[in-house]
Amino acid sequence: MLWALLCAAGQPCGLAKQMFESNAVTRTGNVGVLVVDAASGDTIDAYRADNLLPSASTMKVVSTCTALELLGADYRWKTYLETDGELVGNTLVGNLYVRGTGDPTIASPAFDGRGLMTIWAKKLYELGIHRIEGNVVADLSAFNNGDAMNGGWTFEDMGNYYGMGVFSLNYMENTMQLILRSGQLGDVAEVISTEPADPRLHFTSYARCTNITYDDAMVHGVAFNYDRTITGQIPSGKGTFRVRADMPNPGLTLAEELTAELKRLGTELTGEVTYMLMPDSKQRTPLYTHQSAPLSKVVAETNIHSNNLYAEAIFRTVALENGFLPAGVEDARKVVADCWKSRGVKFDPVFMVDGSGLAPQNGIAPSTFVSLLQYMYRSPNYSVFYESLPVSGKSGTLSGMLKKTPLEGRVHAKSGTIAHLRSYCGYIELSGGRVWTFSIVVNNGNGSSTAVRRVMEKYLLELTKGQL
């Protein structure tokens, strides 16, 4: 075939144009493709590679690579237990503060965070704090709380477990379990309880019990507001059914659960549990510092499982660590853009609305993704980044892609999927140790997401034929 001859001669082969324009699923969609030899920089194939397209979760590649370059793979978030008072005997005269710096992993099941509040409470008790004459304060001042939920996100997403608020003090991945009553067909699925329990919450449910067999409930709400609306449907006849939703104020919930553990140990508290949103000038004394797992492990969790909270926390943290206090979304955009432009990566034009890809207004070209991937290929952080990517047919969001094909286990890539969009970017391992970088985006394909994926798989298999 002509494309194979052109590829062998080191020229763009034109396979993407041929395959995506001839297929009924992708012919009327907006498609962008770029494949480049990682070592030589030669273009293997290109098709509308400079088109700005929605990114979906491939935007997490930008956020995680930025953090690796600016913060380093060994970076750890710190969460501080502090006081503005003094310890007199066994009494802390003053407030106890829990000050966050954006760690998304506090009490996270992905990092075996169960029992962390017990550990913190014991640390304080061992310091001799058996009575607190003051408040327990969740300090949320490191991030701009007006950006807790990105203004580019749709209301349909806000309030769900994947569209949670992002704060400088996060807890249990900022999600809670709703236990719904699963009654007869047509019944309204009312909320029975929540885990953790929170009496401030108020639910209005329009969700129905139907004959489906999966979770199709949607929870709607915004940060710091305790009203939640539930729509959609859940299976009927189950007695109870669990769905995940966001916590309105996870930092406050953390402070409350820490206080409960302190009281369980016998610590008396004369004040209240509250939170603060803006920095103050009070002098504080450190009592205990909790450190997260290294950034390398958080990046792996972010990319392999496409964790929106982790990506957004990383996005804001690069701004915080570059001097912005409180750190906001616009600050993060500037830091990210400056990082890559200063390193010679093609980063203009890019519409970067958030750090996770949840915002449909994001716009980034395949040529930008490949330029970034090419840079990382030569970066000291390459191995950490490469290992953080899902593997075709093996792991994460690529576990079902290219399975039982010659490319199983040979593609390390980040996927992105939102309504009417599917995208991939990453690396392809070829014979002889050769590597290709690639980015493929199909927006508004004429078919299901699975049908679009199959066209993309067929393209990659055809492109690499004779190269494996």
C-alpha positions as CSV (number, residue, x, y, z in Angstrom):
1,M,0.0,0.0,0.0
2,L,1.1,3.6,-0.7
3,W,0.9,4.6,3.0
4,A,3.4,1.8,3.9
5,L,5.9,2.9,1.2
6,L,5.6,6.6,2.4
7,C,6.1,5.5,6.0
8,A,9.2,3.5,5.1
9,A,10.6,6.5,3.3
10,G,10.1,8.7,6.3
11,Q,7.2,10.8,4.9
12,P,3.8,11.3,6.4
13,C,1.9,8.3,5.2
14,G,-1.7,9.6,4.8
15,L,-3.3,6.6,6.4
16,A,-5.3,8.6,8.9
17,K,-6.9,10.7,6.2
18,Q,-7.7,7.6,4.2
19,M,-9.2,5.6,7.1
20,F,-11.0,8.3,9.1
21,E,-12.6,10.0,6.0
22,S,-13.7,6.7,4.5
23,N,-15.3,5.3,7.7
24,A,-19.0,6.2,8.2
25,V,-18.4,6.5,12.0
26,T,-15.7,9.2,11.7
27,R,-16.3,10.7,8.3
28,T,-18.5,13.6,9.6
29,G,-16.7,14.1,12.9
30,N,-13.8,16.4,13.7
31,V,-10.7,14.3,13.7
32,G,-7.1,15.1,14.6
33,V,-4.1,12.8,14.4
34,L,-0.4,13.0,14.8
35,V,2.2,10.2,15.1
36,V,5.9,11.0,15.4
37,D,9.0,8.9,15.8
38,A,10.2,9.7,19.4
39,A,13.9,9.5,18.7
40,S,14.2,11.1,15.3
41,G,11.2,13.5,15.4
42,D,10.1,12.3,11.9
43,T,6.4,12.5,11.3
44,I,4.9,9.1,10.7
45,D,1.4,10.3,10.0
46,A,-0.6,13.5,10.3
47,Y,-4.2,14.6,9.8
48,R,-5.5,17.9,10.9
49,A,-2.9,17.8,13.6
50,D,-3.1,21.5,14.5
51,N,-6.9,21.5,15.0
52,L,-7.9,22.7,18.4
53,L,-10.2,19.9,19.8
54,P,-11.7,19.2,23.2
55,S,-9.3,17.1,25.3
56,A,-11.4,15.3,27.9
57,S,-9.2,13.4,30.3
58,T,-6.1,13.6,28.1
59,M,-5.7,17.0,29.7
60,K,-4.4,15.2,32.8
61,V,-1.2,14.5,30.8
62,V,-0.6,18.3,30.8
63,S,-1.2,18.6,34.5
64,T,0.8,15.6,35.6
65,C,3.8,16.4,33.4
66,T,3.8,20.0,34.6
67,A,3.9,18.9,38.2
68,L,6.7,16.3,37.5
69,E,8.8,19.0,35.8
70,L,8.2,21.8,38.3
71,L,7.8,19.9,41.6
72,G,9.8,16.7,41.0
73,A,8.7,13.1,41.4
74,D,9.6,13.1,45.1
75,Y,7.4,16.1,46.0
76,R,5.1,15.5,48.9
77,W,2.1,17.5,50.1
78,K,2.2,18.6,53.7
79,T,-0.8,19.0,56.0
80,Y,-0.2,20.9,59.2
81,L,-1.7,20.6,62.7
82,E,-1.0,24.0,64.3
83,T,-2.0,26.3,67.1
84,D,-2.2,30.0,67.7
85,G,-2.0,29.4,71.4
86,E,0.2,27.6,73.9
87,L,0.2,24.4,75.9
88,V,-0.4,25.0,79.6
89,G,0.0,21.7,81.4
90,N,-2.3,19.4,79.4
91,T,-4.5,22.2,78.1
92,L,-4.1,23.8,74.7
93,V,-5.1,27.4,75.3
94,G,-6.0,28.6,71.8
95,N,-7.3,27.2,68.5
96,L,-6.2,24.0,66.8
97,Y,-5.8,24.4,63.1
98,V,-5.7,21.8,60.3
99,R,-4.0,23.6,57.4
100,G,-4.1,22.0,54.0
101,T,-1.9,22.6,51.0
102,G,-3.9,20.6,48.5
103,D,-3.1,17.0,49.3
104,P,-5.8,15.0,47.5
105,T,-4.9,11.7,49.2
106,I,-5.9,12.4,52.8
107,A,-7.9,9.3,54.0
108,S,-8.0,8.1,50.4
109,P,-8.8,4.4,49.9
110,A,-6.2,4.4,47.0
111,F,-3.5,5.1,49.6
112,D,-4.9,3.0,52.5
113,G,-5.9,6.1,54.4
114,R,-8.4,4.4,56.7
115,G,-7.8,5.4,60.3
116,L,-5.8,8.5,59.6
117,M,-7.9,10.7,61.9
118,T,-7.2,8.2,64.7
119,I,-3.5,8.5,64.0
120,W,-3.6,12.3,64.0
121,A,-5.6,12.4,67.2
122,K,-3.2,10.1,69.0
123,K,-0.3,12.3,67.9
124,L,-1.9,15.3,69.5
125,Y,-2.8,13.3,72.7
126,E,0.8,12.0,72.9
127,L,1.9,15.7,72.9
128,G,-0.1,16.1,76.1
129,I,-3.1,17.9,74.6
130,H,-6.0,16.5,76.7
131,R,-8.1,19.7,76.7
132,I,-8.6,22.4,74.0
133,E,-9.8,25.8,75.1
134,G,-10.5,27.1,71.6
135,N,-11.9,26.0,68.3
136,V,-10.8,23.3,65.9
137,V,-10.4,25.1,62.5
138,A,-10.1,23.7,59.0
139,D,-7.8,26.1,57.2
140,L,-8.9,26.1,53.6
141,S,-7.0,29.3,52.7
142,A,-4.2,28.0,50.4
143,F,-6.5,27.6,47.3
144,N,-9.0,30.2,45.9
145,N,-12.3,28.7,47.2
146,G,-14.2,30.6,44.5
147,D,-12.6,28.1,42.1
148,A,-13.5,25.0,44.2
149,M,-15.7,24.0,41.3
150,N,-14.3,25.2,38.0
151,G,-16.6,27.7,36.2
152,G,-16.2,25.8,33.0
153,W,-17.8,22.6,34.4
154,T,-21.4,21.8,33.5
155,F,-24.0,21.8,36.2
156,E,-24.8,18.2,35.1
157,D,-21.4,17.1,36.4
158,M,-21.1,19.3,39.6
159,G,-22.1,17.3,42.7
160,N,-21.3,13.9,41.3
161,Y,-18.3,11.9,42.6
162,Y,-16.3,12.8,39.6
163,G,-17.3,16.5,39.6
164,M,-16.5,17.2,43.3
165,G,-15.1,20.5,44.6
166,V,-11.3,20.8,45.0
167,F,-9.9,22.4,48.1
168,S,-6.6,23.0,49.9
169,L,-7.9,20.6,52.5
170,N,-9.4,17.5,50.9
171,Y,-10.8,14.4,52.6
172,M,-11.8,10.9,51.5
173,E,-11.4,12.0,47.9
174,N,-14.2,14.5,48.7
175,T,-16.9,11.9,48.2
176,M,-19.6,10.4,50.3
177,Q,-21.9,7.4,49.9
178,L,-25.6,8.0,49.5
179,I,-27.8,5.0,50.6
180,L,-31.0,5.2,48.5
181,R,-34.2,3.2,49.1
182,S,-34.6,0.9,46.1
183,G,-38.3,0.2,46.0
184,Q,-40.8,-1.0,43.4
185,L,-40.8,0.0,39.8
186,G,-41.7,3.7,39.5
187,D,-41.0,4.6,43.1
188,V,-38.9,7.6,43.9
189,A,-35.5,6.7,45.2
190,E,-35.3,8.6,48.5
191,V,-32.1,9.0,50.5
192,I,-32.1,6.9,53.7
193,S,-28.6,8.0,55.0
194,T,-25.2,9.1,54.0
195,E,-21.6,7.9,54.9
196,P,-20.2,9.9,56.5
197,A,-23.4,11.1,58.1
198,D,-24.0,14.9,57.9
199,P,-27.2,16.4,59.3
200,R,-26.7,19.6,57.3
201,L,-27.4,17.8,54.0
202,H,-30.8,18.2,52.4
203,F,-31.8,16.1,49.4
204,T,-34.6,16.4,46.8
205,S,-34.9,13.2,44.8
206,Y,-36.5,12.8,41.4
207,A,-34.6,9.6,40.7
208,R,-36.8,6.6,39.9
209,C,-36.6,2.9,40.5
210,T,-36.6,1.2,37.1
211,N,-35.7,-2.1,35.5
212,I,-32.1,-1.1,34.8
213,T,-29.3,-3.1,36.5
214,Y,-26.7,-0.3,37.0
215,D,-26.3,3.1,38.7
216,D,-27.7,5.8,36.5
217,A,-28.3,8.4,39.3
218,M,-27.0,11.9,39.0
219,V,-26.4,14.2,42.0
220,H,-26.4,18.0,41.5
221,G,-25.0,20.6,43.8
222,V,-22.1,23.0,44.4
223,A,-19.3,23.5,47.0
224,F,-20.2,24.8,50.4
225,N,-23.9,24.3,49.8
226,Y,-25.7,21.4,51.5
227,D,-28.7,21.2,49.2
228,R,-28.4,18.3,46.7
229,T,-30.8,17.2,43.9
230,I,-30.9,13.6,42.6
231,T,-32.1,12.7,39.1
232,G,-31.9,9.7,36.9
233,Q,-32.6,6.1,37.9
234,I,-31.5,3.2,39.9
235,P,-32.4,-0.5,39.9
236,S,-35.7,-1.4,41.6
237,G,-36.3,-4.1,44.2
238,K,-32.8,-4.0,45.8
239,G,-33.9,-2.7,49.2
240,T,-31.1,-0.2,49.3
241,F,-28.7,1.0,46.6
242,R,-25.5,3.0,47.0
243,V,-24.4,5.9,44.8
244,R,-21.4,8.2,45.3
245,A,-21.6,12.0,45.5
246,D,-19.4,14.9,46.4
247,M,-18.9,16.3,49.9
248,P,-19.9,20.0,50.1
249,N,-17.1,20.9,52.5
250,P,-14.7,18.0,53.0
251,G,-12.2,20.1,55.1
252,L,-14.9,20.8,57.7
253,T,-15.9,17.1,57.7
254,L,-12.3,16.2,58.3
255,A,-12.1,18.6,61.2
256,E,-15.3,17.2,62.7
257,E,-14.0,13.6,62.4
258,L,-10.7,14.5,63.9
259,T,-12.5,16.2,66.8
260,A,-14.6,13.1,67.3
261,E,-11.5,11.0,67.5
262,L,-9.9,13.4,70.0
263,K,-13.0,13.2,72.2
264,R,-13.0,9.4,72.0
265,L,-9.4,9.5,73.4
266,G,-10.7,11.7,76.2
267,T,-9.7,15.1,75.0
268,E,-12.1,17.9,76.1
269,L,-13.1,20.7,73.7
270,T,-14.7,23.9,74.8
271,G,-15.0,25.6,71.5
272,E,-16.6,24.6,68.1
273,V,-15.5,23.0,64.9
274,T,-15.4,25.5,62.0
275,Y,-13.4,26.5,58.9
276,M,-11.7,29.5,57.4
277,L,-11.4,30.5,53.7
278,M,-8.9,33.3,53.7
279,P,-5.3,33.6,55.0
280,D,-4.8,35.5,58.3
281,S,-1.7,37.0,60.0
282,K,-1.9,35.0,63.2
283,Q,1.4,33.4,64.3
284,R,1.1,29.7,64.7
285,T,3.2,26.9,66.3
286,P,3.5,23.6,64.4
287,L,2.3,20.5,66.4
288,Y,2.4,17.8,63.8
289,T,3.0,17.5,60.0
290,H,1.4,14.8,57.8
291,Q,3.1,14.1,54.5
292,S,1.5,12.5,51.5
293,A,2.8,9.7,49.3
294,P,5.3,11.0,46.7
295,L,4.0,12.8,43.6
296,S,5.2,9.9,41.4
297,K,2.5,7.7,43.1
298,V,-0.2,10.3,42.9
299,V,0.5,10.9,39.2
300,A,0.2,7.2,38.6
301,E,-3.2,7.1,40.4
302,T,-4.2,10.2,38.4
303,N,-3.4,8.8,35.0
304,I,-4.2,5.1,35.4
305,H,-7.6,5.7,37.0
306,S,-8.3,9.1,35.5
307,N,-8.9,10.7,38.9
308,N,-10.4,14.2,38.4
309,L,-9.8,15.3,42.0
310,Y,-6.1,14.4,41.9
311,A,-5.6,16.2,38.5
312,E,-7.3,19.3,39.8
313,A,-5.4,19.3,43.0
314,I,-2.1,18.9,41.1
315,F,-3.1,21.7,38.7
316,R,-3.7,24.2,41.6
317,T,-0.7,23.0,43.5
318,V,1.8,24.0,40.8
319,A,0.4,27.5,41.2
320,L,0.6,27.4,45.0
321,E,4.2,26.3,44.8
322,N,5.0,29.1,42.4
323,G,4.0,31.8,44.8
324,F,0.3,32.3,44.3
325,L,-1.7,32.5,47.6
326,P,-4.5,31.7,47.5
327,A,-3.9,29.7,44.3
328,G,-6.6,29.8,41.7
329,V,-7.4,28.3,38.3
330,E,-6.2,31.3,36.4
331,D,-2.9,31.2,38.3
332,A,-2.5,27.6,37.5
333,R,-3.2,28.2,33.8
334,K,-0.4,30.8,33.7
335,V,2.1,28.6,35.5
336,V,1.4,25.7,33.1
337,A,1.6,27.8,30.0
338,D,4.9,29.4,31.1
339,C,6.4,26.1,32.0
340,W,5.9,24.6,28.6
341,K,6.6,27.7,26.5
342,S,9.9,28.1,28.3
343,R,10.8,24.5,27.4
344,G,10.1,24.9,23.8
345,V,6.9,22.9,23.7
346,K,4.2,24.0,21.2
347,F,1.7,25.5,23.7
348,D,0.1,28.2,21.7
349,P,-2.8,28.3,21.0
350,V,-4.2,26.2,23.9
351,F,-7.5,26.7,25.7
352,M,-6.9,25.2,29.1
353,V,-10.0,25.7,31.2
354,D,-9.2,23.1,34.0
355,G,-6.6,20.5,34.9
356,S,-8.7,17.3,34.6
357,G,-10.4,17.7,31.2
358,L,-13.9,17.8,32.6
359,A,-14.6,21.2,31.1
360,P,-15.9,20.8,27.5
361,Q,-14.4,24.2,26.6
362,N,-10.9,22.8,26.7
363,G,-9.2,23.0,23.3
364,I,-5.8,21.5,22.5
365,A,-4.3,20.2,19.3
366,P,-2.8,16.8,18.7
367,S,0.4,18.6,17.7
368,T,0.6,20.1,21.2
369,F,0.1,16.8,22.9
370,V,2.8,15.2,20.7
371,S,5.2,18.1,21.3
372,L,4.8,17.6,25.1
373,L,5.2,13.8,24.8
374,Q,8.4,14.3,22.7
375,Y,9.8,16.6,25.4
376,M,8.9,14.1,28.2
377,Y,10.6,11.3,26.2
378,R,13.9,13.1,26.8
379,S,13.1,14.3,30.3
380,P,14.7,12.8,33.5
381,N,11.0,12.3,34.6
382,Y,10.2,10.2,31.5
383,S,10.3,6.8,33.3
384,V,8.0,8.0,36.1
385,F,5.6,9.5,33.6
386,Y,5.7,6.5,31.2
387,E,4.9,4.1,34.1
388,S,2.0,6.3,35.2
389,L,0.1,5.7,31.9
390,P,-2.4,2.9,31.4
391,V,-1.2,0.0,29.2
392,S,-3.3,-1.3,26.3
393,G,-5.2,-4.5,27.2
394,K,-3.6,-4.5,30.7
395,S,-4.4,-1.7,33.1
396,G,-6.6,1.3,34.0
397,T,-8.7,3.0,31.4
398,L,-6.9,1.1,28.6
399,S,-7.6,-2.4,30.0
400,G,-10.1,-3.1,27.3
401,M,-8.3,-1.4,24.4
402,L,-6.4,-3.5,21.8
403,K,-6.8,-6.6,23.9
404,K,-5.7,-9.8,22.2
405,T,-4.2,-7.9,19.3
406,P,-0.5,-7.4,18.4
407,L,-0.6,-4.1,20.2
408,E,-1.7,-5.5,23.6
409,G,0.8,-4.3,26.2
410,R,2.6,-2.1,23.6
411,V,0.7,1.2,24.0
412,H,1.2,3.4,27.1
413,A,-1.4,6.2,26.8
414,K,-3.9,8.4,28.5
415,S,-7.5,8.1,27.3
416,G,-10.2,10.8,27.3
417,T,-13.9,10.2,27.0
418,I,-16.8,12.6,27.4
419,A,-20.1,12.9,25.4
420,H,-19.4,12.5,21.7
421,L,-15.6,12.6,22.2
422,R,-12.9,10.0,22.4
423,S,-9.2,10.8,22.6
424,Y,-5.8,9.1,23.2
425,C,-2.2,10.3,23.6
426,G,0.9,8.4,24.5
427,Y,3.6,6.1,23.3
428,I,3.7,3.0,21.1
429,E,6.5,0.4,21.6
430,L,7.8,-1.0,18.3
431,S,10.4,-3.6,17.5
432,G,14.1,-2.9,18.1
433,G,13.3,-0.5,21.0
434,R,11.8,2.1,18.8
435,V,9.0,4.3,20.1
436,W,6.3,6.5,18.5
437,T,4.5,9.3,20.2
438,F,0.9,9.8,19.1
439,S,-2.3,11.7,19.7
440,I,-5.7,10.8,18.2
441,V,-8.9,12.7,18.8
442,V,-12.4,12.1,17.3
443,N,-15.0,14.6,18.3
444,N,-18.7,14.1,17.3
445,G,-18.3,10.8,15.6
446,N,-21.4,9.3,14.1
447,G,-21.7,6.3,16.4
448,S,-21.2,5.1,19.9
449,S,-18.1,5.7,21.9
450,T,-17.2,2.0,21.4
451,A,-17.7,2.2,17.7
452,V,-15.3,5.2,17.6
453,R,-12.7,3.4,19.7
454,R,-12.8,0.4,17.3
455,V,-12.0,2.7,14.3
456,M,-9.1,4.2,16.3
457,E,-7.9,0.7,17.2
458,K,-8.1,-0.4,13.6
459,Y,-6.0,2.6,12.6
460,L,-3.3,1.9,15.1
461,L,-3.1,-1.7,14.1
462,E,-2.9,-0.9,10.4
463,L,-0.3,1.8,11.0
464,T,2.0,-0.4,13.0
465,K,1.7,-3.5,10.8
466,G,5.2,-4.7,10.1
467,Q,6.7,-2.5,12.8
468,L,6.2,-4.8,15.8
